[in-house]
Amino acid sequence: MAERFDLVTIGGGSGGLAAAQRAAAYGARVALVEGGRLGGTCVNVGCVPKKVMWHAASLGHELAAARGYGWNLDPSGQRHDWGALKARRDSYIERLNGIYARNLERKGITRIQGWASLAGPGRVRAGSLELEAPHVIIATGGRPAVPAVPGAELGLVSDDFFTLPARPQRVAIVGSGYIAVEFAGVLRALGSDVTLIARRDSVLRSFDPMLQQGLIDALTRDGIVLEFNCAVSALRQEKTGIRAQTADGSGIGPFDAVFWTVGREPNTDGLELATAGVEVDGAGHIRTDGYQCTTQPGIYAIGDVTGREPLTPVAIAAGRRLADRLFGGQQGRCLDYANIPTVIFTHPPIGTCGLPEPAARERWGDDVRIYTASFVPLYYGVLDEKPRAHMKLVTRGPEEVVVGCHIIGPGADEMLQGFAVAIRMGARKADLDDTVAIHPTAAEELVTMR
C-alpha cells in the first residue's frame, strides 16, 4: 500500500531541498527521495568545492604579488599541498551533507535514500516503496557530458576533478564554457601547465564580447595555452601521456590528464517519465512552462533538469516560488528568468547581469547606448604588472534604462549583486550617475561612467 504525502520531491540537490523545506514550513507533509549525497552537484562536485579551489588559486596570485607590497617571501617555501587542501575541502563538504540531513529531520521531512521513478501521475516508486502525492517535483539535476569519440574514456569530467589525489602537471581542458575556464585558472595558479582546447574562436561565447576578450587576455597572461578552432576527434594513450587527436589530423599533447568540459546532460534516465506522461525536449530536458509545470498536471520540474538557466540559485528560487504557490497560497508566484546575475570564478572573476551588447542591439537597434570603462585597479598600482579591469553598461531608450551590466576584474563577484538588484528594479543610467561613489574602489567606476 502506497504511503501518502502532500509533496514528493525527487532529488536532494539545491532545488529539491529548497522546495521541500519551503513546503514543509507551510505545514505540508513532504517526502524527499535521493540516492546520492545530499546537496547535489553544487555542494558535492560543483559550486562549493570549486569555490574552495578558487580561493586557493587566488592566494597563489596574491603570493606572487606580495613582493610588490614589501613582503620578502621565500620562493622555495611556496609549495602548494594539494592533498592537505583536498582533505580540508572534503571534510567541509561532509559537514554540509550532515547539516542538510539534520535540517530535513528537524523540519519533519521524510528522507528516503534511493533512486526514484514515476509509477504514474501522482505516484512515485523508490526501491520497494510506493509513494502517493498530489504534487511531485522532479529536481534531479544534470551530469557532465562526454563526447562520443574514440578514447573518450581516457578523459576525466568535472566530477573527477574533486577526486584527484594529486595535481596533474600537464593538463588539457576541452571546452570553452564556465567550467572549462574556471578549472583552467585554478590548475594553472596551483602550478599545472594548462592547455585549453576550444572548437570555436573564443571562450564564454554567449557572454558579452568585452568579457570574452578580457578573459582571453587574462588566460594568456597567466600562461594558459589557448588552442582555438580546434575539435578533438579522439584521445590516444601513448607512453609519455595522453595525446588529443584533432579533426585536422594533427595532435596536441601529451598530457597527464584531459578534462571533458563540453556541457551537461539532464539526469532523466530511469525516471520513467513516459509512464506519467511527462514530455522532454530533443536534448532530454523536461519541458516546463513559466510555472515549472510539466506536461502532466501535478508533476513539476525545477533546476538543471529543465535546461533553463542551469545555476544553483535559479533552482533554489524556482523551488521556493513553486512551494509558495502550491502550499503558501501565493497564486501566480513563479520565477522570472530575466536579468539573472551570474559570476564566473576565473582570475580575475567575471560578473554579468542582463543582456550582452549584441543581444540588446538585435532587440532594440539604435535605441541602445553603451558605456564602458577600462582601467588599472589600484591593487596593481604598486606592482610591475598592470592588468586592466573592464566594465560595460548596456542601456536602452531615451531614459537609458540599464539592461546589461558586465564586469571583469578584481571584486566583480562581490560587487555585482547590488547592481543586479538595481537592474531588476529598472534603474536608469541617471540613477547610477546620481549615486555617490565609494572611493577608492573598482565599483565606483560603474557610477562614474561618461
WODAUR-V130607 format. One record per residue. N is the residue number from 1. SS is DSSP state (H for helix, E for strand, - for the rest). BURIAL is I if it has 9 or more other ideal C-beta (glycine too) atoms within 8 Angstrom, else O. D_CENTER is the distance of its C-alpha to the mean C-alpha in Angstrom with 1 decimal. Layout:
BEGIN
n:ss:burial:d_center
N:SS:BURIAL:D_CENTER
N:SS:BURIAL:D_CENTER
END
This chain:
BEGIN
n:ss:burial:d_center
1:-:O:40.9
2:-:O:37.3
3:E:I:36.1
4:E:O:35.2
5:E:I:32.4
6:E:I:31.2
7:E:I:27.6
8:E:I:26.1
9:E:I:22.3
10:E:I:21.2
11:-:I:18.1
12:-:I:17.5
13:E:I:13.8
14:H:I:12.4
15:H:I:13.7
16:H:I:16.9
17:H:I:17.7
18:H:I:17.4
19:H:I:19.6
20:H:I:22.1
21:H:I:22.6
22:H:I:23.1
23:H:I:25.5
24:H:I:27.4
25:H:O:27.8
26:-:I:29.7
27:-:O:31.9
28:-:I:30.6
29:-:I:31.3
30:E:I:28.0
31:E:I:27.2
32:E:I:23.8
33:E:I:23.7
34:E:I:21.3
35:-:O:22.3
36:-:O:19.8
37:-:O:18.7
38:-:I:17.9
39:E:I:14.4
40:H:I:12.9
41:H:I:9.9
42:H:I:8.1
43:H:I:11.5
44:H:I:13.0
45:H:O:11.0
46:-:I:7.4
47:H:I:6.4
48:H:I:10.1
49:H:I:11.9
50:H:I:9.6
51:H:I:10.5
52:H:I:14.0
53:H:I:14.3
54:H:I:13.2
55:H:O:16.0
56:H:I:18.3
57:H:I:17.8
58:H:I:18.3
59:H:O:21.5
60:H:I:22.6
61:H:I:22.4
62:H:O:24.3
63:H:I:26.9
64:H:O:27.5
65:H:I:28.2
66:H:I:30.3
67:H:I:33.5
68:H:O:33.4
69:H:O:33.5
70:-:O:36.5
71:-:O:35.1
72:-:O:37.1
73:-:I:34.8
74:-:O:36.1
75:H:O:33.9
76:H:O:35.3
77:H:O:33.7
78:-:O:30.2
79:-:O:29.0
80:-:I:25.6
81:-:O:26.0
82:H:I:23.0
83:H:O:24.7
84:H:O:25.2
85:H:I:21.7
86:H:I:20.5
87:H:O:23.2
88:H:O:22.2
89:H:I:18.5
90:H:O:19.4
91:H:O:22.0
92:H:I:19.6
93:H:I:17.4
94:H:O:20.7
95:H:O:21.7
96:H:I:18.7
97:H:I:19.5
98:H:O:23.0
99:H:O:22.2
100:H:I:20.5
101:H:I:23.6
102:H:O:26.0
103:H:I:24.4
104:H:I:24.9
105:H:I:28.4
106:H:O:29.2
107:-:I:28.2
108:-:O:30.3
109:-:I:27.7
110:E:I:28.9
111:E:I:26.5
112:E:I:27.2
113:E:O:26.1
114:-:I:25.9
115:-:O:24.5
116:E:I:25.4
117:E:I:26.7
118:E:I:28.3
119:E:I:32.0
120:E:O:32.6
121:-:I:31.9
122:-:I:31.5
123:E:I:31.8
124:E:I:29.5
125:E:I:30.6
126:E:I:29.2
127:-:O:31.4
128:-:O:34.9
129:E:I:33.8
130:E:I:34.1
131:E:I:32.4
132:E:I:33.2
133:E:I:31.6
134:E:O:31.9
135:E:I:28.1
136:E:I:25.5
137:E:I:21.7
138:E:I:19.7
139:-:I:16.2
140:-:I:15.9
141:-:I:12.3
142:E:I:11.8
143:E:O:12.6
144:E:I:12.4
145:-:I:15.0
146:-:I:18.0
147:-:O:20.4
148:-:O:23.9
149:-:I:25.7
150:E:O:28.4
151:-:I:27.4
152:H:I:23.7
153:H:O:24.2
154:H:I:24.7
155:-:I:21.1
156:E:O:18.3
157:-:I:14.8
158:H:I:11.7
159:H:I:13.3
160:H:I:16.4
161:H:I:15.1
162:-:I:15.4
163:-:O:18.9
164:-:I:20.4
165:-:O:23.6
166:-:O:24.0
167:-:I:22.4
168:-:I:23.3
169:-:O:25.2
170:E:I:24.9
171:E:I:21.4
172:E:I:20.4
173:E:I:16.9
174:E:I:17.1
175:-:I:14.6
176:-:I:13.5
177:-:I:9.9
178:H:O:7.0
179:H:I:7.4
180:H:I:11.1
181:H:I:11.6
182:H:I:9.9
183:H:I:12.0
184:H:I:14.9
185:H:I:15.1
186:H:I:15.1
187:H:I:17.7
188:H:I:19.8
189:H:I:20.1
190:-:I:21.1
191:-:O:23.8
192:-:I:22.8
193:E:O:24.0
194:E:I:21.0
195:E:I:21.3
196:E:I:18.6
197:E:I:19.9
198:-:I:18.8
199:-:O:20.7
200:-:O:20.9
201:-:O:22.0
202:-:I:18.9
203:-:I:15.2
204:-:I:12.4
205:-:O:15.2
206:-:O:14.0
207:-:I:13.8
208:-:I:17.1
209:H:I:19.5
210:H:I:20.1
211:H:I:16.6
212:H:I:16.9
213:H:I:20.2
214:H:I:19.5
215:H:I:16.8
216:H:I:19.3
217:H:I:21.9
218:H:I:19.9
219:H:I:19.0
220:H:I:22.7
221:H:O:24.0
222:-:I:22.4
223:-:O:24.1
224:-:I:21.4
225:E:O:23.3
226:E:I:21.9
227:E:I:23.3
228:-:O:22.7
229:-:O:24.2
230:-:I:24.3
231:-:O:23.7
232:E:I:23.9
233:E:O:26.5
234:E:I:27.1
235:E:I:26.8
236:E:I:30.0
237:E:O:31.0
238:E:I:33.6
239:-:O:35.6
240:-:O:33.7
241:E:I:30.2
242:E:I:27.9
243:E:I:28.5
244:E:I:26.3
245:E:I:28.7
246:E:I:27.9
247:-:O:29.1
248:-:O:31.8
249:-:O:33.4
250:-:O:32.5
251:E:O:30.4
252:E:I:28.1
253:E:I:28.2
254:E:I:29.2
255:E:I:26.1
256:-:I:25.8
257:E:I:22.4
258:E:I:20.5
259:E:I:16.8
260:E:I:15.8
261:-:I:12.4
262:-:O:13.6
263:-:O:11.4
264:E:I:11.1
265:E:I:14.0
266:E:I:14.7
267:-:I:16.6
268:-:I:19.8
269:-:O:22.3
270:-:O:25.0
271:-:I:24.4
272:-:I:27.5
273:H:I:26.2
274:H:O:29.3
275:H:I:31.5
276:H:I:30.4
277:-:O:30.2
278:-:I:26.4
279:-:I:25.5
280:E:I:22.6
281:-:O:21.9
282:-:O:22.5
283:-:O:19.2
284:-:O:19.7
285:-:I:17.5
286:E:I:19.5
287:-:I:21.1
288:-:I:20.9
289:-:O:22.5
290:-:O:21.6
291:-:I:22.5
292:-:I:20.3
293:E:O:23.6
294:-:I:24.0
295:-:O:27.2
296:-:I:28.9
297:-:O:29.9
298:-:I:28.8
299:E:I:25.7
300:E:I:22.3
301:E:I:18.7
302:-:I:15.5
303:H:I:11.8
304:H:I:10.3
305:H:I:14.0
306:H:I:14.9
307:-:I:12.8
308:-:O:12.4
309:-:O:9.3
310:-:I:6.9
311:-:O:5.2
312:H:I:6.9
313:H:O:9.4
314:H:I:10.2
315:H:I:11.3
316:H:I:13.1
317:H:I:14.8
318:H:I:15.8
319:H:I:17.3
320:H:I:19.2
321:H:I:20.6
322:H:I:21.7
323:H:I:23.5
324:H:I:25.0
325:H:I:26.5
326:H:I:27.7
327:H:I:29.1
328:-:I:29.2
329:-:O:31.4
330:-:O:29.1
331:-:O:30.0
332:-:O:27.7
333:-:I:24.7
334:-:I:21.5
335:-:O:18.1
336:-:O:18.5
337:-:O:15.5
338:-:O:16.9
339:-:I:15.8
340:-:I:12.4
341:-:I:11.3
342:E:O:8.0
343:E:I:7.9
344:E:I:7.5
345:-:I:9.1
346:-:I:11.9
347:-:I:15.5
348:-:I:16.2
349:-:I:13.0
350:E:I:12.2
351:E:I:12.2
352:E:I:12.7
353:E:I:14.1
354:E:I:16.4
355:-:I:17.9
356:-:I:18.2
357:H:I:21.9
358:H:O:22.7
359:H:O:21.4
360:H:I:23.3
361:H:I:26.4
362:H:O:26.3
363:H:O:26.4
364:H:I:28.8
365:H:O:30.5
366:H:O:32.8
367:H:O:31.8
368:E:I:28.8
369:E:O:29.3
370:E:I:27.1
371:E:I:27.2
372:E:I:25.9
373:E:I:26.3
374:E:O:26.2
375:E:O:27.5
376:E:I:27.6
377:-:I:26.2
378:H:O:28.9
379:H:O:27.3
380:H:I:28.4
381:-:O:31.8
382:-:O:33.6
383:-:I:31.8
384:-:O:33.0
385:-:O:29.7
386:-:O:28.8
387:-:I:25.3
388:E:I:24.7
389:E:I:22.1
390:E:I:21.7
391:E:I:21.2
392:E:I:21.9
393:E:I:22.8
394:E:I:23.3
395:E:I:26.1
396:E:I:28.3
397:-:O:31.8
398:-:O:34.7
399:-:O:33.1
400:-:I:30.1
401:E:I:27.5
402:E:I:24.1
403:E:I:21.8
404:E:I:19.3
405:E:I:18.3
406:E:I:16.8
407:E:I:16.9
408:E:I:16.6
409:-:I:18.4
410:-:I:18.9
411:-:I:17.8
412:H:I:15.6
413:H:I:12.8
414:H:O:15.6
415:H:I:17.8
416:H:I:15.6
417:H:O:15.6
418:H:O:19.3
419:H:I:19.5
420:H:I:17.1
421:H:O:19.7
422:H:I:22.4
423:H:I:21.0
424:H:O:20.7
425:-:O:24.3
426:-:O:25.5
427:-:I:26.2
428:E:I:28.5
429:H:I:28.9
430:H:O:32.1
431:H:I:30.3
432:H:I:28.3
433:H:O:31.6
434:-:O:33.4
435:-:O:31.0
436:-:O:32.5
437:-:O:30.4
438:-:O:29.5
439:-:O:31.1
440:-:O:30.3
441:-:O:26.6
442:-:I:24.2
443:H:I:23.2
444:H:I:26.8
445:H:I:26.4
446:H:I:24.6
447:H:I:27.7
448:-:I:30.3
449:-:I:29.4
450:-:O:32.6
END
